[in-house]
């Protein structure tokens, strides 16, 4: 996330006649870093939820709703 914050410091602002900020201009690299940061946060939240569910299920993967890789890998490869 630090990379995202650092990257955002290069944002250029669009201002109106009263010098009020009305928009922001990002480079593609900054935009992609921002999206990556958001996706990483979302992934971390999903992982935390999955781990909490696993612990609540007494560390039993099937009871937590986890799938066995061998049972889904063929479907996964199709995507």
Secondary structure as the mmCIF struct_conf table of DSSP 4:
data_model
#
loop_
_struct_conf.conf_type_id
_struct_conf.id
_struct_conf.beg_label_comp_id
_struct_conf.beg_label_asym_id
_struct_conf.beg_label_seq_id
_struct_conf.end_label_comp_id
_struct_conf.end_label_asym_id
_struct_conf.end_label_seq_id
HELX_RH_AL_P HELX_RH_AL_P1 UNK A 2 UNK A 8
TURN_TY1_P TURN_TY1_P1 UNK A 9 UNK A 10
STRN STRN1 UNK A 12 UNK A 15
TURN_TY1_P TURN_TY1_P2 UNK A 17 UNK A 18
STRN STRN2 UNK A 21 UNK A 25
HELX_RH_AL_P HELX_RH_AL_P2 UNK A 28 UNK A 56
TURN_TY1_P TURN_TY1_P3 UNK A 57 UNK A 59
TURN_TY1_P TURN_TY1_P4 UNK A 61 UNK A 65
HELX_LH_PP_P HELX_LH_PP_P1 UNK A 66 UNK A 68
HELX_RH_AL_P HELX_RH_AL_P3 UNK A 69 UNK A 78
#
